Amino acid sequence: ATRLDAAGLADPDNAPAPVLAAASGARVRLLLSQGQTHAACALADRAVARVRRKDIWAWGAELTPMAV
């Protein structure tokens, strides 16, 4: 979780979008494995919204399966 935060989750406004999407997907996976479904869903919603704004869905390859 600490490394994912360092990859951009701690400051999403200053992180490259593709890196942020991949880190978000990994963090969602981690939260789900810990039984934190509500936190995982909230993070997935925010991350998908960022990818949607950019409209470059290839960047969401690591995120989309976890968000679904």
Distance bins in CASP14 RR format, pairs under 12 A and 6 or more apart:
PFRMAT RR
TARGET T0000
AUTHOR 0000-0000-0000
RMODE 2
METHOD distances of the structure
MODEL  1
1 7 0 0 0 0 0 1 0 0 0 0 0
1 9 0 0 0 0 1 0 0 0 0 0 0
1 10 0 0 0 0 0 1 0 0 0 0 0
1 23 0 0 0 0 0 1 0 0 0 0 0
1 26 0 0 0 0 1 0 0 0 0 0 0
1 27 1 0 0 1 0 0 0 0 0 0 0
1 28 0 0 0 0 0 1 0 0 0 0 0
1 29 0 0 0 0 0 1 0 0 0 0 0
1 30 1 0 0 1 0 0 0 0 0 0 0
1 31 0 0 0 0 1 0 0 0 0 0 0
1 33 0 0 0 0 0 1 0 0 0 0 0
1 34 0 0 0 0 1 0 0 0 0 0 0
1 36 0 0 0 0 0 1 0 0 0 0 0
1 39 0 0 0 0 0 1 0 0 0 0 0
1 43 0 0 0 0 0 1 0 0 0 0 0
2 8 0 0 0 0 0 1 0 0 0 0 0
2 9 0 0 0 0 1 0 0 0 0 0 0
2 10 0 0 0 0 1 0 0 0 0 0 0
2 23 0 0 0 0 0 1 0 0 0 0 0
2 27 0 0 0 0 0 1 0 0 0 0 0
2 30 0 0 0 0 0 1 0 0 0 0 0
3 9 0 0 0 0 1 0 0 0 0 0 0
3 10 0 0 0 0 0 1 0 0 0 0 0
3 19 0 0 0 0 0 1 0 0 0 0 0
3 23 0 0 0 0 1 0 0 0 0 0 0
3 26 0 0 0 0 1 0 0 0 0 0 0
3 27 0 0 0 0 1 0 0 0 0 0 0
3 30 0 0 0 0 0 1 0 0 0 0 0
4 10 0 0 0 0 1 0 0 0 0 0 0
4 12 0 0 0 0 0 1 0 0 0 0 0
4 15 0 0 0 0 0 1 0 0 0 0 0
4 19 0 0 0 0 0 1 0 0 0 0 0
4 20 0 0 0 0 1 0 0 0 0 0 0
4 21 0 0 0 0 0 1 0 0 0 0 0
4 22 0 0 0 0 1 0 0 0 0 0 0
4 23 1 0 1 0 0 0 0 0 0 0 0
4 24 0 0 0 0 1 0 0 0 0 0 0
4 25 0 0 0 0 1 0 0 0 0 0 0
4 26 1 0 1 0 0 0 0 0 0 0 0
4 27 1 0 1 0 0 0 0 0 0 0 0
4 28 0 0 0 0 1 0 0 0 0 0 0
4 29 0 0 0 0 0 1 0 0 0 0 0
4 30 1 0 0 1 0 0 0 0 0 0 0
4 31 0 0 0 0 0 1 0 0 0 0 0
4 43 0 0 0 0 0 1 0 0 0 0 0
4 47 0 0 0 0 0 1 0 0 0 0 0
4 62 0 0 0 0 0 1 0 0 0 0 0
5 11 0 0 0 0 1 0 0 0 0 0 0
5 12 0 0 0 0 0 1 0 0 0 0 0
5 15 0 0 0 0 0 1 0 0 0 0 0
5 20 0 0 0 0 0 1 0 0 0 0 0
5 23 0 0 0 0 1 0 0 0 0 0 0
5 24 0 0 0 0 0 1 0 0 0 0 0
5 26 0 0 0 0 0 1 0 0 0 0 0
5 27 0 0 0 0 1 0 0 0 0 0 0
5 30 0 0 0 0 0 1 0 0 0 0 0
5 43 0 0 0 0 0 1 0 0 0 0 0
6 15 0 0 0 0 1 0 0 0 0 0 0
6 19 0 0 0 0 0 1 0 0 0 0 0
6 20 0 0 0 0 0 1 0 0 0 0 0
6 23 0 0 0 0 1 0 0 0 0 0 0
6 27 0 0 0 0 0 1 0 0 0 0 0
7 14 0 0 0 0 0 1 0 0 0 0 0
7 15 1 0 0 1 0 0 0 0 0 0 0
7 16 0 0 0 0 1 0 0 0 0 0 0
7 18 0 0 0 0 0 1 0 0 0 0 0
7 19 1 0 1 0 0 0 0 0 0 0 0
7 20 1 0 0 1 0 0 0 0 0 0 0
7 21 0 0 0 0 0 1 0 0 0 0 0
7 22 1 0 0 1 0 0 0 0 0 0 0
7 23 1 0 1 0 0 0 0 0 0 0 0
7 24 0 0 0 0 1 0 0 0 0 0 0
7 25 0 0 0 0 0 1 0 0 0 0 0
7 26 0 0 0 0 1 0 0 0 0 0 0
7 27 0 0 0 0 1 0 0 0 0 0 0
7 62 0 0 0 0 0 1 0 0 0 0 0
8 14 1 0 0 1 0 0 0 0 0 0 0
8 15 1 1 0 0 0 0 0 0 0 0 0
8 16 0 0 0 0 1 0 0 0 0 0 0
8 17 0 0 0 0 0 1 0 0 0 0 0
8 18 0 0 0 0 0 1 0 0 0 0 0
8 19 1 0 0 1 0 0 0 0 0 0 0
8 20 1 0 1 0 0 0 0 0 0 0 0
8 21 0 0 0 0 0 1 0 0 0 0 0
8 22 0 0 0 0 0 1 0 0 0 0 0
8 23 1 0 1 0 0 0 0 0 0 0 0
8 24 0 0 0 0 1 0 0 0 0 0 0
8 26 0 0 0 0 0 1 0 0 0 0 0
8 27 0 0 0 0 1 0 0 0 0 0 0
8 47 0 0 0 0 0 1 0 0 0 0 0
8 50 0 0 0 0 0 1 0 0 0 0 0
9 15 1 0 0 1 0 0 0 0 0 0 0
9 19 0 0 0 0 1 0 0 0 0 0 0
9 20 1 0 0 1 0 0 0 0 0 0 0
9 21 0 0 0 0 0 1 0 0 0 0 0
9 22 0 0 0 0 0 1 0 0 0 0 0
9 23 1 0 1 0 0 0 0 0 0 0 0
9 24 1 0 0 1 0 0 0 0 0 0 0
9 25 0 0 0 0 1 0 0 0 0 0 0
9 26 0 0 0 0 1 0 0 0 0 0 0
9 27 1 0 1 0 0 0 0 0 0 0 0
9 28 0 0 0 0 0 1 0 0 0 0 0
9 30 0 0 0 0 0 1 0 0 0 0 0
9 31 0 0 0 0 0 1 0 0 0 0 0
9 43 0 0 0 0 1 0 0 0 0 0 0
9 46 0 0 0 0 1 0 0 0 0 0 0
9 47 0 0 0 0 1 0 0 0 0 0 0
9 50 0 0 0 0 0 1 0 0 0 0 0
9 63 0 0 0 0 0 1 0 0 0 0 0
10 20 0 0 0 0 0 1 0 0 0 0 0
10 23 0 0 0 0 1 0 0 0 0 0 0
10 24 0 0 0 0 0 1 0 0 0 0 0
10 27 0 0 0 0 0 1 0 0 0 0 0
11 19 0 0 0 0 0 1 0 0 0 0 0
11 20 0 0 0 0 1 0 0 0 0 0 0
11 23 0 0 0 0 0 1 0 0 0 0 0
12 19 0 0 0 0 0 1 0 0 0 0 0
12 20 1 0 1 0 0 0 0 0 0 0 0
12 21 0 0 0 0 0 1 0 0 0 0 0
12 23 0 0 0 0 1 0 0 0 0 0 0
12 24 0 0 0 0 1 0 0 0 0 0 0
12 27 0 0 0 0 0 1 0 0 0 0 0
12 43 0 0 0 0 0 1 0 0 0 0 0
12 46 1 0 0 1 0 0 0 0 0 0 0
12 47 0 0 0 0 1 0 0 0 0 0 0
12 49 0 0 0 0 0 1 0 0 0 0 0
12 50 1 0 0 1 0 0 0 0 0 0 0
12 51 0 0 0 0 0 1 0 0 0 0 0
12 53 0 0 0 0 0 1 0 0 0 0 0
13 20 0 0 0 0 1 0 0 0 0 0 0
13 46 0 0 0 0 0 1 0 0 0 0 0
13 50 0 0 0 0 1 0 0 0 0 0 0
14 20 0 0 0 0 1 0 0 0 0 0 0
15 21 0 0 0 0 1 0 0 0 0 0 0
15 22 0 0 0 0 0 1 0 0 0 0 0
15 23 1 0 0 1 0 0 0 0 0 0 0
15 24 0 0 0 0 1 0 0 0 0 0 0
15 47 0 0 0 0 0 1 0 0 0 0 0
15 50 0 0 0 0 1 0 0 0 0 0 0
15 59 0 0 0 0 0 1 0 0 0 0 0
16 22 0 0 0 0 1 0 0 0 0 0 0
16 23 0 0 0 0 0 1 0 0 0 0 0
16 50 0 0 0 0 0 1 0 0 0 0 0
16 54 0 0 0 0 0 1 0 0 0 0 0
16 56 0 0 0 0 0 1 0 0 0 0 0
16 59 0 0 0 0 1 0 0 0 0 0 0
17 23 0 0 0 0 0 1 0 0 0 0 0
17 24 0 0 0 0 0 1 0 0 0 0 0
17 47 0 0 0 0 0 1 0 0 0 0 0
17 49 0 0 0 0 0 1 0 0 0 0 0
17 50 1 0 0 1 0 0 0 0 0 0 0
17 51 1 0 0 1 0 0 0 0 0 0 0
17 52 0 0 0 0 0 1 0 0 0 0 0
17 53 0 0 0 0 1 0 0 0 0 0 0
17 54 1 0 1 0 0 0 0 0 0 0 0
17 55 0 0 0 0 0 1 0 0 0 0 0
17 56 1 0 0 1 0 0 0 0 0 0 0
17 57 0 0 0 0 0 1 0 0 0 0 0
17 58 0 0 0 0 0 1 0 0 0 0 0
17 59 1 0 1 0 0 0 0 0 0 0 0
17 60 0 0 0 0 1 0 0 0 0 0 0
17 63 0 0 0 0 0 1 0 0 0 0 0
18 24 0 0 0 0 0 1 0 0 0 0 0
18 25 0 0 0 0 0 1 0 0 0 0 0
18 47 0 0 0 0 0 1 0 0 0 0 0
18 50 0 0 0 0 0 1 0 0 0 0 0
18 51 0 0 0 0 1 0 0 0 0 0 0
18 54 0 0 0 0 1 0 0 0 0 0 0
18 56 0 0 0 0 1 0 0 0 0 0 0
18 57 0 0 0 0 0 1 0 0 0 0 0
18 58 0 0 0 0 1 0 0 0 0 0 0
18 59 1 0 1 0 0 0 0 0 0 0 0
18 60 1 0 0 1 0 0 0 0 0 0 0
18 61 0 0 0 0 1 0 0 0 0 0 0
18 62 0 0 0 0 1 0 0 0 0 0 0
18 63 0 0 0 0 1 0 0 0 0 0 0
19 25 0 0 0 0 0 1 0 0 0 0 0
19 26 0 0 0 0 0 1 0 0 0 0 0
19 47 0 0 0 0 0 1 0 0 0 0 0
19 50 0 0 0 0 0 1 0 0 0 0 0
19 59 0 0 0 0 1 0 0 0 0 0 0
19 60 0 0 0 0 0 1 0 0 0 0 0
19 62 0 0 0 0 1 0 0 0 0 0 0
19 63 0 0 0 0 0 1 0 0 0 0 0
20 26 0 0 0 0 0 1 0 0 0 0 0
20 27 0 0 0 0 0 1 0 0 0 0 0
20 43 0 0 0 0 0 1 0 0 0 0 0
20 46 0 0 0 0 0 1 0 0 0 0 0
20 47 1 0 0 1 0 0 0 0 0 0 0
20 48 0 0 0 0 0 1 0 0 0 0 0
20 49 0 0 0 0 0 1 0 0 0 0 0
20 50 1 0 0 1 0 0 0 0 0 0 0
20 51 0 0 0 0 1 0 0 0 0 0 0
20 53 0 0 0 0 0 1 0 0 0 0 0
20 54 0 0 0 0 1 0 0 0 0 0 0
20 59 0 0 0 0 1 0 0 0 0 0 0
20 60 0 0 0 0 1 0 0 0 0 0 0
20 62 0 0 0 0 0 1 0 0 0 0 0
20 63 0 0 0 0 1 0 0 0 0 0 0
21 27 0 0 0 0 0 1 0 0 0 0 0
21 28 0 0 0 0 0 1 0 0 0 0 0
21 43 0 0 0 0 0 1 0 0 0 0 0
21 44 0 0 0 0 0 1 0 0 0 0 0
21 46 0 0 0 0 0 1 0 0 0 0 0
21 47 1 0 0 1 0 0 0 0 0 0 0
21 48 0 0 0 0 1 0 0 0 0 0 0
21 49 0 0 0 0 0 1 0 0 0 0 0
21 50 1 0 0 1 0 0 0 0 0 0 0
21 51 1 0 1 0 0 0 0 0 0 0 0
21 52 0 0 0 0 0 1 0 0 0 0 0
21 53 0 0 0 0 0 1 0 0 0 0 0
21 54 0 0 0 0 1 0 0 0 0 0 0
21 56 0 0 0 0 1 0 0 0 0 0 0
21 57 0 0 0 0 1 0 0 0 0 0 0
21 58 0 0 0 0 1 0 0 0 0 0 0
21 59 1 0 1 0 0 0 0 0 0 0 0
21 60 1 0 1 0 0 0 0 0 0 0 0
21 61 1 0 0 1 0 0 0 0 0 0 0
21 62 1 0 0 1 0 0 0 0 0 0 0
21 63 1 0 1 0 0 0 0 0 0 0 0
21 64 0 0 0 0 1 0 0 0 0 0 0
21 65 0 0 0 0 0 1 0 0 0 0 0
21 66 0 0 0 0 0 1 0 0 0 0 0
21 67 0 0 0 0 1 0 0 0 0 0 0
22 28 0 0 0 0 0 1 0 0 0 0 0
22 29 0 0 0 0 0 1 0 0 0 0 0
22 47 0 0 0 0 1 0 0 0 0 0 0
22 50 0 0 0 0 0 1 0 0 0 0 0
22 51 0 0 0 0 0 1 0 0 0 0 0
22 58 0 0 0 0 0 1 0 0 0 0 0
22 59 0 0 0 0 1 0 0 0 0 0 0
22 60 1 0 0 1 0 0 0 0 0 0 0
22 61 1 0 0 1 0 0 0 0 0 0 0
22 62 1 0 1 0 0 0 0 0 0 0 0
22 63 1 0 0 1 0 0 0 0 0 0 0
22 64 0 0 0 0 0 1 0 0 0 0 0
22 65 0 0 0 0 0 1 0 0 0 0 0
22 66 0 0 0 0 0 1 0 0 0 0 0
23 29 0 0 0 0 0 1 0 0 0 0 0
23 30 0 0 0 0 0 1 0 0 0 0 0
23 43 0 0 0 0 0 1 0 0 0 0 0
23 47 0 0 0 0 1 0 0 0 0 0 0
23 50 0 0 0 0 0 1 0 0 0 0 0
23 59 0 0 0 0 0 1 0 0 0 0 0
23 60 0 0 0 0 0 1 0 0 0 0 0
23 62 0 0 0 0 1 0 0 0 0 0 0
23 63 0 0 0 0 1 0 0 0 0 0 0
23 66 0 0 0 0 0 1 0 0 0 0 0
24 30 0 0 0 0 0 1 0 0 0 0 0
24 31 0 0 0 0 0 1 0 0 0 0 0
24 40 0 0 0 0 0 1 0 0 0 0 0
24 42 0 0 0 0 0 1 0 0 0 0 0
24 43 1 0 0 1 0 0 0 0 0 0 0
24 44 1 0 0 1 0 0 0 0 0 0 0
24 45 0 0 0 0 0 1 0 0 0 0 0
24 46 1 0 0 1 0 0 0 0 0 0 0
24 47 1 1 0 0 0 0 0 0 0 0 0
24 48 0 0 0 0 1 0 0 0 0 0 0
24 49 0 0 0 0 0 1 0 0 0 0 0
24 50 1 0 0 1 0 0 0 0 0 0 0
24 51 0 0 0 0 1 0 0 0 0 0 0
24 59 0 0 0 0 0 1 0 0 0 0 0
24 60 0 0 0 0 1 0 0 0 0 0 0
24 61 0 0 0 0 0 1 0 0 0 0 0
24 62 0 0 0 0 1 0 0 0 0 0 0
24 63 1 0 1 0 0 0 0 0 0 0 0
24 64 0 0 0 0 0 1 0 0 0 0 0
24 65 0 0 0 0 0 1 0 0 0 0 0
24 66 0 0 0 0 1 0 0 0 0 0 0
24 67 0 0 0 0 1 0 0 0 0 0 0
25 31 0 0 0 0 1 0 0 0 0 0 0
25 32 0 0 0 0 1 0 0 0 0 0 0
25 40 0 0 0 0 1 0 0 0 0 0 0
25 43 0 0 0 0 1 0 0 0 0 0 0
25 44 1 0 0 1 0 0 0 0 0 0 0
25 46 0 0 0 0 0 1 0 0 0 0 0
25 47 1 0 0 1 0 0 0 0 0 0 0
25 48 0 0 0 0 1 0 0 0 0 0 0
25 50 0 0 0 0 0 1 0 0 0 0 0
25 51 0 0 0 0 0 1 0 0 0 0 0
25 59 0 0 0 0 0 1 0 0 0 0 0
25 60 0 0 0 0 1 0 0 0 0 0 0
25 61 0 0 0 0 1 0 0 0 0 0 0
25 62 1 0 1 0 0 0 0 0 0 0 0
25 63 1 0 1 0 0 0 0 0 0 0 0
25 64 0 0 0 0 1 0 0 0 0 0 0
25 65 0 0 0 0 1 0 0 0 0 0 0
25 66 1 0 1 0 0 0 0 0 0 0 0
25 67 1 0 0 1 0 0 0 0 0 0 0
25 68 0 0 0 0 0 1 0 0 0 0 0
26 32 0 0 0 0 0 1 0 0 0 0 0
26 33 0 0 0 0 0 1 0 0 0 0 0
26 40 0 0 0 0 0 1 0 0 0 0 0
26 43 0 0 0 0 0 1 0 0 0 0 0
26 44 0 0 0 0 0 1 0 0 0 0 0
26 47 0 0 0 0 0 1 0 0 0 0 0
26 60 0 0 0 0 0 1 0 0 0 0 0
26 62 1 0 0 1 0 0 0 0 0 0 0
26 63 0 0 0 0 1 0 0 0 0 0 0
26 65 0 0 0 0 0 1 0 0 0 0 0
26 66 0 0 0 0 1 0 0 0 0 0 0
27 33 0 0 0 0 0 1 0 0 0 0 0
27 34 0 0 0 0 0 1 0 0 0 0 0
27 36 0 0 0 0 0 1 0 0 0 0 0
27 39 0 0 0 0 1 0 0 0 0 0 0
27 40 0 0 0 0 1 0 0 0 0 0 0
27 42 0 0 0 0 0 1 0 0 0 0 0
27 43 1 0 1 0 0 0 0 0 0 0 0
27 44 0 0 0 0 1 0 0 0 0 0 0
27 46 0 0 0 0 0 1 0 0 0 0 0
27 47 0 0 0 0 1 0 0 0 0 0 0
27 62 0 0 0 0 0 1 0 0 0 0 0
27 63 0 0 0 0 1 0 0 0 0 0 0
27 66 0 0 0 0 1 0 0 0 0 0 0
27 67 0 0 0 0 0 1 0 0 0 0 0
28 34 0 0 0 0 0 1 0 0 0 0 0
28 35 0 0 0 0 0 1 0 0 0 0 0
28 36 0 0 0 0 1 0 0 0 0 0 0
28 37 0 0 0 0 0 1 0 0 0 0 0
28 38 0 0 0 0 0 1 0 0 0 0 0
28 39 0 0 0 0 1 0 0 0 0 0 0
28 40 1 0 1 0 0 0 0 0 0 0 0
28 41 0 0 0 0 1 0 0 0 0 0 0
28 42 0 0 0 0 1 0 0 0 0 0 0
28 43 1 0 1 0 0 0 0 0 0 0 0
28 44 1 0 1 0 0 0 0 0 0 0 0
28 45 0 0 0 0 1 0 0 0 0 0 0
28 46 0 0 0 0 0 1 0 0 0 0 0
28 47 1 0 0 1 0 0 0 0 0 0 0
28 48 0 0 0 0 1 0 0 0 0 0 0
28 60 0 0 0 0 0 1 0 0 0 0 0
28 62 0 0 0 0 1 0 0 0 0 0 0
28 63 1 0 0 1 0 0 0 0 0 0 0
28 64 0 0 0 0 0 1 0 0 0 0 0
28 65 0 0 0 0 1 0 0 0 0 0 0
28 66 1 0 1 0 0 0 0 0 0 0 0
28 67 1 0 0 1 0 0 0 0 0 0 0
28 68 0 0 0 0 0 1 0 0 0 0 0
29 35 0 0 0 0 0 1 0 0 0 0 0
29 36 0 0 0 0 0 1 0 0 0 0 0
29 40 0 0 0 0 1 0 0 0 0 0 0
29 43 0 0 0 0 0 1 0 0 0 0 0
29 44 0 0 0 0 1 0 0 0 0 0 0
29 47 0 0 0 0 0 1 0 0 0 0 0
29 62 0 0 0 0 1 0 0 0 0 0 0
29 63 0 0 0 0 1 0 0 0 0 0 0
29 65 0 0 0 0 1 0 0 0 0 0 0
29 66 1 0 1 0 0 0 0 0 0 0 0
29 67 0 0 0 0 0 1 0 0 0 0 0
30 36 0 0 0 0 1 0 0 0 0 0 0
30 39 0 0 0 0 1 0 0 0 0 0 0
30 40 0 0 0 0 1 0 0 0 0 0 0
30 43 0 0 0 0 1 0 0 0 0 0 0
30 44 0 0 0 0 0 1 0 0 0 0 0
30 66 0 0 0 0 1 0 0 0 0 0 0
31 37 1 0 0 1 0 0 0 0 0 0 0
31 38 0 0 0 0 1 0 0 0 0 0 0
31 39 1 0 1 0 0 0 0 0 0 0 0
31 40 1 1 0 0 0 0 0 0 0 0 0
31 41 0 0 0 0 1 0 0 0 0 0 0
31 42 0 0 0 0 1 0 0 0 0 0 0
31 43 1 0 0 1 0 0 0 0 0 0 0
31 44 0 0 0 0 1 0 0 0 0 0 0
31 47 0 0 0 0 0 1 0 0 0 0 0
31 66 0 0 0 0 1 0 0 0 0 0 0
31 67 0 0 0 0 0 1 0 0 0 0 0
32 38 0 0 0 0 0 1 0 0 0 0 0
32 39 0 0 0 0 1 0 0 0 0 0 0
32 40 1 0 1 0 0 0 0 0 0 0 0
32 41 0 0 0 0 1 0 0 0 0 0 0
32 43 0 0 0 0 0 1 0 0 0 0 0
32 44 0 0 0 0 1 0 0 0 0 0 0
32 65 0 0 0 0 0 1 0 0 0 0 0
32 66 1 0 0 1 0 0 0 0 0 0 0
32 67 0 0 0 0 0 1 0 0 0 0 0
32 68 0 0 0 0 0 1 0 0 0 0 0
33 39 0 0 0 0 0 1 0 0 0 0 0
33 40 0 0 0 0 1 0 0 0 0 0 0
33 66 0 0 0 0 0 1 0 0 0 0 0
34 40 0 0 0 0 1 0 0 0 0 0 0
35 41 0 0 0 0 0 1 0 0 0 0 0
36 42 0 0 0 0 1 0 0 0 0 0 0
36 43 0 0 0 0 1 0 0 0 0 0 0
36 44 0 0 0 0 0 1 0 0 0 0 0
37 43 0 0 0 0 0 1 0 0 0 0 0
37 44 0 0 0 0 0 1 0 0 0 0 0
37 66 0 0 0 0 0 1 0 0 0 0 0
38 44 0 0 0 0 0 1 0 0 0 0 0
38 45 0 0 0 0 0 1 0 0 0 0 0
39 45 0 0 0 0 0 1 0 0 0 0 0
39 46 0 0 0 0 0 1 0 0 0 0 0
40 46 0 0 0 0 0 1 0 0 0 0 0
40 47 0 0 0 0 0 1 0 0 0 0 0
40 63 0 0 0 0 0 1 0 0 0 0 0
40 66 1 0 0 1 0 0 0 0 0 0 0
40 67 0 0 0 0 1 0 0 0 0 0 0
40 68 0 0 0 0 0 1 0 0 0 0 0
41 47 0 0 0 0 0 1 0 0 0 0 0
41 48 0 0 0 0 0 1 0 0 0 0 0
41 66 0 0 0 0 0 1 0 0 0 0 0
41 67 0 0 0 0 1 0 0 0 0 0 0
41 68 0 0 0 0 0 1 0 0 0 0 0
42 48 0 0 0 0 0 1 0 0 0 0 0
42 49 0 0 0 0 0 1 0 0 0 0 0
42 67 0 0 0 0 0 1 0 0 0 0 0
43 49 0 0 0 0 0 1 0 0 0 0 0
43 50 0 0 0 0 0 1 0 0 0 0 0
43 63 0 0 0 0 1 0 0 0 0 0 0
43 66 0 0 0 0 1 0 0 0 0 0 0
43 67 0 0 0 0 1 0 0 0 0 0 0
44 50 0 0 0 0 0 1 0 0 0 0 0
44 51 0 0 0 0 0 1 0 0 0 0 0
44 60 0 0 0 0 0 1 0 0 0 0 0
44 62 0 0 0 0 0 1 0 0 0 0 0
44 63 1 0 0 1 0 0 0 0 0 0 0
44 64 0 0 0 0 1 0 0 0 0 0 0
44 65 0 0 0 0 0 1 0 0 0 0 0
44 66 1 0 0 1 0 0 0 0 0 0 0
44 67 1 0 1 0 0 0 0 0 0 0 0
44 68 0 0 0 0 1 0 0 0 0 0 0
45 51 0 0 0 0 0 1 0 0 0 0 0
45 52 0 0 0 0 0 1 0 0 0 0 0
45 63 0 0 0 0 0 1 0 0 0 0 0
45 66 0 0 0 0 0 1 0 0 0 0 0
45 67 1 0 0 1 0 0 0 0 0 0 0
45 68 0 0 0 0 0 1 0 0 0 0 0
46 52 0 0 0 0 0 1 0 0 0 0 0
46 53 0 0 0 0 0 1 0 0 0 0 0
46 63 0 0 0 0 0 1 0 0 0 0 0
46 67 0 0 0 0 0 1 0 0 0 0 0
47 53 0 0 0 0 0 1 0 0 0 0 0
47 54 0 0 0 0 0 1 0 0 0 0 0
47 59 0 0 0 0 0 1 0 0 0 0 0
47 60 0 0 0 0 1 0 0 0 0 0 0
47 62 0 0 0 0 1 0 0 0 0 0 0
47 63 1 0 1 0 0 0 0 0 0 0 0
47 64 0 0 0 0 1 0 0 0 0 0 0
47 66 0 0 0 0 1 0 0 0 0 0 0
47 67 1 0 0 1 0 0 0 0 0 0 0
48 54 0 0 0 0 0 1 0 0 0 0 0
48 55 0 0 0 0 0 1 0 0 0 0 0
48 57 0 0 0 0 1 0 0 0 0 0 0
48 59 0 0 0 0 0 1 0 0 0 0 0
48 60 0 0 0 0 1 0 0 0 0 0 0
48 63 1 0 0 1 0 0 0 0 0 0 0
48 64 1 0 0 1 0 0 0 0 0 0 0
48 65 0 0 0 0 0 1 0 0 0 0 0
48 66 0 0 0 0 1 0 0 0 0 0 0
48 67 1 0 1 0 0 0 0 0 0 0 0
48 68 0 0 0 0 1 0 0 0 0 0 0
49 55 0 0 0 0 0 1 0 0 0 0 0
49 60 0 0 0 0 0 1 0 0 0 0 0
49 63 0 0 0 0 0 1 0 0 0 0 0
49 67 0 0 0 0 0 1 0 0 0 0 0
50 56 0 0 0 0 0 1 0 0 0 0 0
50 57 0 0 0 0 0 1 0 0 0 0 0
50 59 0 0 0 0 1 0 0 0 0 0 0
50 60 0 0 0 0 1 0 0 0 0 0 0
50 63 0 0 0 0 1 0 0 0 0 0 0
50 67 0 0 0 0 0 1 0 0 0 0 0
51 57 1 0 0 1 0 0 0 0 0 0 0
51 58 0 0 0 0 1 0 0 0 0 0 0
51 59 1 0 1 0 0 0 0 0 0 0 0
51 60 1 0 1 0 0 0 0 0 0 0 0
51 61 0 0 0 0 1 0 0 0 0 0 0
51 62 0 0 0 0 0 1 0 0 0 0 0
51 63 1 0 0 1 0 0 0 0 0 0 0
51 64 0 0 0 0 1 0 0 0 0 0 0
51 67 0 0 0 0 1 0 0 0 0 0 0
52 59 0 0 0 0 0 1 0 0 0 0 0
52 60 0 0 0 0 1 0 0 0 0 0 0
52 63 0 0 0 0 0 1 0 0 0 0 0
52 64 0 0 0 0 0 1 0 0 0 0 0
52 67 0 0 0 0 0 1 0 0 0 0 0
53 59 0 0 0 0 0 1 0 0 0 0 0
54 60 0 0 0 0 1 0 0 0 0 0 0
54 63 0 0 0 0 0 1 0 0 0 0 0
56 63 0 0 0 0 0 1 0 0 0 0 0
57 63 0 0 0 0 1 0 0 0 0 0 0
57 64 1 0 0 1 0 0 0 0 0 0 0
57 67 0 0 0 0 0 1 0 0 0 0 0
58 64 0 0 0 0 0 1 0 0 0 0 0
60 66 0 0 0 0 1 0 0 0 0 0 0
60 67 0 0 0 0 1 0 0 0 0 0 0
60 68 0 0 0 0 0 1 0 0 0 0 0
61 67 0 0 0 0 0 1 0 0 0 0 0
END
